[in-house]
Amino acid sequence: MPLGEVTITLEDVATLSGLPIDGKAVIVDVPDREW
């Protein structure tokens, strides 16, 4: 990869990790917090 400003895409993550990006999204319900 060249040095400098880089945008990491979902395809980049899938290629490097070997994880598939097809199918349903994985989401987690996070309760609201009062800061």
mmCIF file as Biopython writes it, N, C-alpha, C and O atoms, coordinates in Angstrom:
data_model
#
loop_
_atom_site.group_PDB
_atom_site.id
_atom_site.type_symbol
_atom_site.label_atom_id
_atom_site.label_alt_id
_atom_site.label_comp_id
_atom_site.label_asym_id
_atom_site.label_entity_id
_atom_site.label_seq_id
_atom_site.pdbx_PDB_ins_code
_atom_site.Cartn_x
_atom_site.Cartn_y
_atom_site.Cartn_z
_atom_site.occupancy
_atom_site.B_iso_or_equiv
_atom_site.auth_seq_id
_atom_site.auth_asym_id
_atom_site.pdbx_PDB_model_num
ATOM 1   N N  . MET A ? 1  ? 0.835   -1.180  0.000  1.0 0.0 1  A 1 
ATOM 2   C CA . MET A ? 1  ? 0.000   0.000   0.000  1.0 0.0 1  A 1 
ATOM 3   C C  . MET A ? 1  ? 0.883   1.248   0.000  1.0 0.0 1  A 1 
ATOM 4   O O  . MET A ? 1  ? 1.893   1.305   0.703  1.0 0.0 1  A 1 
ATOM 5   N N  . PRO A ? 2  ? 0.503   2.219   -0.774 1.0 0.0 2  A 1 
ATOM 6   C CA . PRO A ? 2  ? 1.276   3.461   -0.772 1.0 0.0 2  A 1 
ATOM 7   C C  . PRO A ? 2  ? 1.068   4.229   0.535  1.0 0.0 2  A 1 
ATOM 8   O O  . PRO A ? 2  ? 0.042   4.083   1.200  1.0 0.0 2  A 1 
ATOM 9   N N  . LEU A ? 3  ? 2.035   5.028   0.882  1.0 0.0 3  A 1 
ATOM 10  C CA . LEU A ? 3  ? 1.926   5.835   2.094  1.0 0.0 3  A 1 
ATOM 11  C C  . LEU A ? 3  ? 1.069   7.055   1.814  1.0 0.0 3  A 1 
ATOM 12  O O  . LEU A ? 3  ? 0.981   7.514   0.675  1.0 0.0 3  A 1 
ATOM 13  N N  . GLY A ? 4  ? 0.446   7.573   2.846  1.0 0.0 4  A 1 
ATOM 14  C CA . GLY A ? 4  ? -0.394  8.752   2.687  1.0 0.0 4  A 1 
ATOM 15  C C  . GLY A ? 4  ? -1.794  8.481   3.192  1.0 0.0 4  A 1 
ATOM 16  O O  . GLY A ? 4  ? -2.021  7.565   3.982  1.0 0.0 4  A 1 
ATOM 17  N N  . GLU A ? 5  ? -2.730  9.291   2.725  1.0 0.0 5  A 1 
ATOM 18  C CA . GLU A ? 5  ? -4.112  9.145   3.160  1.0 0.0 5  A 1 
ATOM 19  C C  . GLU A ? 5  ? -4.756  7.946   2.481  1.0 0.0 5  A 1 
ATOM 20  O O  . GLU A ? 5  ? -4.658  7.780   1.265  1.0 0.0 5  A 1 
ATOM 21  N N  . VAL A ? 6  ? -5.419  7.108   3.281  1.0 0.0 6  A 1 
ATOM 22  C CA . VAL A ? 6  ? -6.007  5.875   2.762  1.0 0.0 6  A 1 
ATOM 23  C C  . VAL A ? 6  ? -7.428  5.748   3.302  1.0 0.0 6  A 1 
ATOM 24  O O  . VAL A ? 6  ? -7.681  6.047   4.469  1.0 0.0 6  A 1 
ATOM 25  N N  . THR A ? 7  ? -8.341  5.311   2.464  1.0 0.0 7  A 1 
ATOM 26  C CA . THR A ? 7  ? -9.697  4.993   2.890  1.0 0.0 7  A 1 
ATOM 27  C C  . THR A ? 7  ? -9.841  3.480   2.918  1.0 0.0 7  A 1 
ATOM 28  O O  . THR A ? 7  ? -9.639  2.814   1.903  1.0 0.0 7  A 1 
ATOM 29  N N  . ILE A ? 8  ? -10.191 2.934   4.088  1.0 0.0 8  A 1 
ATOM 30  C CA . ILE A ? 8  ? -10.358 1.493   4.231  1.0 0.0 8  A 1 
ATOM 31  C C  . ILE A ? 8  ? -11.811 1.156   3.909  1.0 0.0 8  A 1 
ATOM 32  O O  . ILE A ? 8  ? -12.728 1.715   4.511  1.0 0.0 8  A 1 
ATOM 33  N N  . THR A ? 9  ? -12.018 0.255   2.972  1.0 0.0 9  A 1 
ATOM 34  C CA . THR A ? 9  ? -13.364 -0.131  2.560  1.0 0.0 9  A 1 
ATOM 35  C C  . THR A ? 9  ? -13.736 -1.487  3.152  1.0 0.0 9  A 1 
ATOM 36  O O  . THR A ? 9  ? -12.878 -2.213  3.655  1.0 0.0 9  A 1 
ATOM 37  N N  . LEU A ? 10 ? -15.018 -1.818  3.087  1.0 0.0 10 A 1 
ATOM 38  C CA . LEU A ? 10 ? -15.484 -3.120  3.541  1.0 0.0 10 A 1 
ATOM 39  C C  . LEU A ? 10 ? -14.821 -4.233  2.741  1.0 0.0 10 A 1 
ATOM 40  O O  . LEU A ? 10 ? -14.516 -5.294  3.285  1.0 0.0 10 A 1 
ATOM 41  N N  . GLU A ? 11 ? -14.601 -3.998  1.470  1.0 0.0 11 A 1 
ATOM 42  C CA . GLU A ? 11 ? -13.927 -4.994  0.637  1.0 0.0 11 A 1 
ATOM 43  C C  . GLU A ? 11 ? -12.489 -5.227  1.108  1.0 0.0 11 A 1 
ATOM 44  O O  . GLU A ? 11 ? -12.017 -6.364  1.097  1.0 0.0 11 A 1 
ATOM 45  N N  . ASP A ? 12 ? -11.791 -4.172  1.518  1.0 0.0 12 A 1 
ATOM 46  C CA . ASP A ? 12 ? -10.430 -4.307  2.051  1.0 0.0 12 A 1 
ATOM 47  C C  . ASP A ? 12 ? -10.423 -5.179  3.305  1.0 0.0 12 A 1 
ATOM 48  O O  . ASP A ? 12 ? -9.584  -6.069  3.445  1.0 0.0 12 A 1 
ATOM 49  N N  . VAL A ? 13 ? -11.358 -4.920  4.209  1.0 0.0 13 A 1 
ATOM 50  C CA . VAL A ? 13 ? -11.441 -5.692  5.454  1.0 0.0 13 A 1 
ATOM 51  C C  . VAL A ? 13 ? -11.743 -7.152  5.155  1.0 0.0 13 A 1 
ATOM 52  O O  . VAL A ? 13 ? -11.142 -8.046  5.751  1.0 0.0 13 A 1 
ATOM 53  N N  . ALA A ? 14 ? -12.672 -7.401  4.232  1.0 0.0 14 A 1 
ATOM 54  C CA . ALA A ? 14 ? -13.026 -8.770  3.878  1.0 0.0 14 A 1 
ATOM 55  C C  . ALA A ? 14 ? -11.843 -9.501  3.251  1.0 0.0 14 A 1 
ATOM 56  O O  . ALA A ? 14 ? -11.617 -10.677 3.535  1.0 0.0 14 A 1 
ATOM 57  N N  . THR A ? 15 ? -11.100 -8.817  2.412  1.0 0.0 15 A 1 
ATOM 58  C CA . THR A ? 15 ? -9.939  -9.432  1.767  1.0 0.0 15 A 1 
ATOM 59  C C  . THR A ? 15 ? -8.855  -9.773  2.785  1.0 0.0 15 A 1 
ATOM 60  O O  . THR A ? 15 ? -8.288  -10.865 2.746  1.0 0.0 15 A 1 
ATOM 61  N N  . LEU A ? 16 ? -8.565  -8.848  3.693  1.0 0.0 16 A 1 
ATOM 62  C CA . LEU A ? 16 ? -7.500  -9.067  4.674  1.0 0.0 16 A 1 
ATOM 63  C C  . LEU A ? 16 ? -7.887  -10.085 5.739  1.0 0.0 16 A 1 
ATOM 64  O O  . LEU A ? 16 ? -7.042  -10.855 6.196  1.0 0.0 16 A 1 
ATOM 65  N N  . SER A ? 17 ? -9.163  -10.095 6.141  1.0 0.0 17 A 1 
ATOM 66  C CA . SER A ? 17 ? -9.578  -10.986 7.222  1.0 0.0 17 A 1 
ATOM 67  C C  . SER A ? 17 ? -10.062 -12.344 6.733  1.0 0.0 17 A 1 
ATOM 68  O O  . SER A ? 17 ? -10.082 -13.312 7.493  1.0 0.0 17 A 1 
ATOM 69  N N  . GLY A ? 18 ? -10.451 -12.412 5.461  1.0 0.0 18 A 1 
ATOM 70  C CA . GLY A ? 18 ? -10.982 -13.658 4.933  1.0 0.0 18 A 1 
ATOM 71  C C  . GLY A ? 18 ? -12.442 -13.881 5.287  1.0 0.0 18 A 1 
ATOM 72  O O  . GLY A ? 18 ? -12.986 -14.951 5.015  1.0 0.0 18 A 1 
ATOM 73  N N  . LEU A ? 19 ? -13.089 -12.881 5.894  1.0 0.0 19 A 1 
ATOM 74  C CA . LEU A ? 19 ? -14.489 -13.004 6.279  1.0 0.0 19 A 1 
ATOM 75  C C  . LEU A ? 19 ? -15.386 -12.668 5.086  1.0 0.0 19 A 1 
ATOM 76  O O  . LEU A ? 19 ? -15.090 -11.745 4.328  1.0 0.0 19 A 1 
ATOM 77  N N  . PRO A ? 20 ? -16.484 -13.416 4.920  1.0 0.0 20 A 1 
ATOM 78  C CA . PRO A ? 20 ? -17.403 -13.107 3.831  1.0 0.0 20 A 1 
ATOM 79  C C  . PRO A ? 20 ? -18.224 -11.854 4.151  1.0 0.0 20 A 1 
ATOM 80  O O  . PRO A ? 20 ? -18.490 -11.569 5.318  1.0 0.0 20 A 1 
ATOM 81  N N  . ILE A ? 21 ? -18.622 -11.113 3.126  1.0 0.0 21 A 1 
ATOM 82  C CA . ILE A ? 21 ? -19.452 -9.929  3.333  1.0 0.0 21 A 1 
ATOM 83  C C  . ILE A ? 21 ? -20.842 -10.119 2.739  1.0 0.0 21 A 1 
ATOM 84  O O  . ILE A ? 21 ? -21.606 -9.159  2.638  1.0 0.0 21 A 1 
ATOM 85  N N  . ASP A ? 22 ? -21.178 -11.343 2.346  1.0 0.0 22 A 1 
ATOM 86  C CA . ASP A ? 22 ? -22.503 -11.640 1.811  1.0 0.0 22 A 1 
ATOM 87  C C  . ASP A ? 22 ? -23.411 -12.093 2.943  1.0 0.0 22 A 1 
ATOM 88  O O  . ASP A ? 22 ? -22.961 -12.743 3.887  1.0 0.0 22 A 1 
ATOM 89  N N  . GLY A ? 23 ? -24.681 -11.752 2.850  1.0 0.0 23 A 1 
ATOM 90  C CA . GLY A ? 23 ? -25.639 -12.209 3.851  1.0 0.0 23 A 1 
ATOM 91  C C  . GLY A ? 23 ? -26.173 -11.073 4.692  1.0 0.0 23 A 1 
ATOM 92  O O  . GLY A ? 23 ? -25.981 -9.898  4.378  1.0 0.0 23 A 1 
ATOM 93  N N  . LYS A ? 24 ? -26.850 -11.445 5.773  1.0 0.0 24 A 1 
ATOM 94  C CA . LYS A ? 24 ? -27.469 -10.462 6.652  1.0 0.0 24 A 1 
ATOM 95  C C  . LYS A ? 24 ? -26.421 -9.759  7.513  1.0 0.0 24 A 1 
ATOM 96  O O  . LYS A ? 24 ? -25.374 -10.318 7.840  1.0 0.0 24 A 1 
ATOM 97  N N  . ALA A ? 25 ? -26.738 -8.519  7.864  1.0 0.0 25 A 1 
ATOM 98  C CA . ALA A ? 25 ? -25.845 -7.739  8.722  1.0 0.0 25 A 1 
ATOM 99  C C  . ALA A ? 25 ? -25.931 -8.242  10.158 1.0 0.0 25 A 1 
ATOM 100 O O  . ALA A ? 25 ? -26.980 -8.707  10.605 1.0 0.0 25 A 1 
ATOM 101 N N  . VAL A ? 26 ? -24.828 -8.142  10.865 1.0 0.0 26 A 1 
ATOM 102 C CA . VAL A ? 26 ? -24.788 -8.500  12.282 1.0 0.0 26 A 1 
ATOM 103 C C  . VAL A ? 26 ? -24.870 -7.201  13.070 1.0 0.0 26 A 1 
ATOM 104 O O  . VAL A ? 26 ? -24.005 -6.333  12.956 1.0 0.0 26 A 1 
ATOM 105 N N  . ILE A ? 27 ? -25.927 -7.084  13.874 1.0 0.0 27 A 1 
ATOM 106 C CA . ILE A ? 27 ? -26.110 -5.861  14.659 1.0 0.0 27 A 1 
ATOM 107 C C  . ILE A ? 27 ? -26.335 -6.221  16.117 1.0 0.0 27 A 1 
ATOM 108 O O  . ILE A ? 27 ? -26.762 -7.330  16.438 1.0 0.0 27 A 1 
ATOM 109 N N  . VAL A ? 28 ? -26.047 -5.280  16.985 1.0 0.0 28 A 1 
ATOM 110 C CA . VAL A ? 28 ? -26.235 -5.467  18.421 1.0 0.0 28 A 1 
ATOM 111 C C  . VAL A ? 28 ? -27.028 -4.285  18.950 1.0 0.0 28 A 1 
ATOM 112 O O  . VAL A ? 28 ? -26.719 -3.133  18.645 1.0 0.0 28 A 1 
ATOM 113 N N  . ASP A ? 29 ? -28.046 -4.573  19.741 1.0 0.0 29 A 1 
ATOM 114 C CA . ASP A ? 29 ? -28.846 -3.519  20.342 1.0 0.0 29 A 1 
ATOM 115 C C  . ASP A ? 29 ? -28.114 -3.002  21.572 1.0 0.0 29 A 1 
ATOM 116 O O  . ASP A ? 29 ? -27.858 -3.756  22.511 1.0 0.0 29 A 1 
ATOM 117 N N  . VAL A ? 30 ? -27.781 -1.720  21.565 1.0 0.0 30 A 1 
ATOM 118 C CA . VAL A ? 30 ? -27.063 -1.111  22.677 1.0 0.0 30 A 1 
ATOM 119 C C  . VAL A ? 30 ? -28.025 -0.187  23.418 1.0 0.0 30 A 1 
ATOM 120 O O  . VAL A ? 30 ? -28.601 0.719   22.816 1.0 0.0 30 A 1 
ATOM 121 N N  . PRO A ? 31 ? -28.203 -0.410  24.722 1.0 0.0 31 A 1 
ATOM 122 C CA . PRO A ? 31 ? -29.127 0.451   25.473 1.0 0.0 31 A 1 
ATOM 123 C C  . PRO A ? 31 ? -28.601 1.891   25.556 1.0 0.0 31 A 1 
ATOM 124 O O  . PRO A ? 31 ? -27.393 2.129   25.559 1.0 0.0 31 A 1 
ATOM 125 N N  . ASP A ? 32 ? -29.530 2.832   25.622 1.0 0.0 32 A 1 
ATOM 126 C CA . ASP A ? 32 ? -29.136 4.239   25.764 1.0 0.0 32 A 1 
ATOM 127 C C  . ASP A ? 32 ? -28.497 4.458   27.123 1.0 0.0 32 A 1 
ATOM 128 O O  . ASP A ? 32 ? -28.917 3.878   28.125 1.0 0.0 32 A 1 
ATOM 129 N N  . ARG A ? 33 ? -27.481 5.297   27.143 1.0 0.0 33 A 1 
ATOM 130 C CA . ARG A ? 33 ? -26.808 5.639   28.395 1.0 0.0 33 A 1 
ATOM 131 C C  . ARG A ? 33 ? -26.886 7.141   28.598 1.0 0.0 33 A 1 
ATOM 132 O O  . ARG A ? 33 ? -26.817 7.918   27.646 1.0 0.0 33 A 1 
ATOM 133 N N  . GLU A ? 34 ? -27.028 7.529   29.837 1.0 0.0 34 A 1 
ATOM 134 C CA . GLU A ? 34 ? -27.005 8.955   30.149 1.0 0.0 34 A 1 
ATOM 135 C C  . GLU A ? 34 ? -25.580 9.303   30.566 1.0 0.0 34 A 1 
ATOM 136 O O  . GLU A ? 34 ? -25.066 8.787   31.558 1.0 0.0 34 A 1 
ATOM 137 N N  . TRP A ? 35 ? -24.955 10.178  29.801 1.0 0.0 35 A 1 
ATOM 138 C CA . TRP A ? 35 ? -23.566 10.549  30.091 1.0 0.0 35 A 1 
ATOM 139 C C  . TRP A ? 35 ? -23.642 11.726  30.991 1.0 0.0 35 A 1 
ATOM 140 O O  . TRP A ? 35 ? -22.609 12.256  31.401 1.0 0.0 35 A 1 
#
